[in-house]
Amino acid sequence: MAEETQNTSKIKIQYYRSSIGYPKSQKTVVKSLGITKLNQTVERVDSPSIRGAVAKVPHLLKIVQ
């Protein structure tokens, strides 16, 4: 794995709506971010790939400041 530099910014992502009734691909995106429970907040490195994953399911996830 690549080492994180000291100046990396982080974002907090909150899983605020259940993925029941949505396609399996959307559930996979949520799981790939390391989120397992509803209302869970995780902190990830702010990168284009993470932002893209959140953009795929904006109805399930939100970025918390």
Secondary structure as the mmCIF struct_conf table of DSSP 4:
data_model
#
loop_
_struct_conf.conf_type_id
_struct_conf.id
_struct_conf.beg_label_comp_id
_struct_conf.beg_label_asym_id
_struct_conf.beg_label_seq_id
_struct_conf.end_label_comp_id
_struct_conf.end_label_asym_id
_struct_conf.end_label_seq_id
HELX_LH_PP_P HELX_LH_PP_P1 ALA A 2 THR A 5
TURN_TY1_P TURN_TY1_P1 GLN A 6 ASN A 7
STRN STRN1 LYS A 10 TYR A 15
BEND BEND1 ARG A 17 ARG A 17
TURN_TY1_P TURN_TY1_P2 ILE A 20 GLY A 21
BEND BEND2 TYR A 22 TYR A 22
HELX_RH_AL_P HELX_RH_AL_P1 LYS A 24 SER A 32
TURN_TY1_P TURN_TY1_P3 LEU A 33 GLY A 34
BEND BEND3 LYS A 37 LYS A 37
TURN_TY1_P TURN_TY1_P4 LEU A 38 ASN A 39
STRN STRN2 THR A 41 VAL A 45
HELX_RH_AL_P HELX_RH_AL_P2 PRO A 48 LYS A 56
TURN_TY1_P TURN_TY1_P5 PRO A 58 LEU A 60
STRN STRN3 LEU A 61 VAL A 64
#
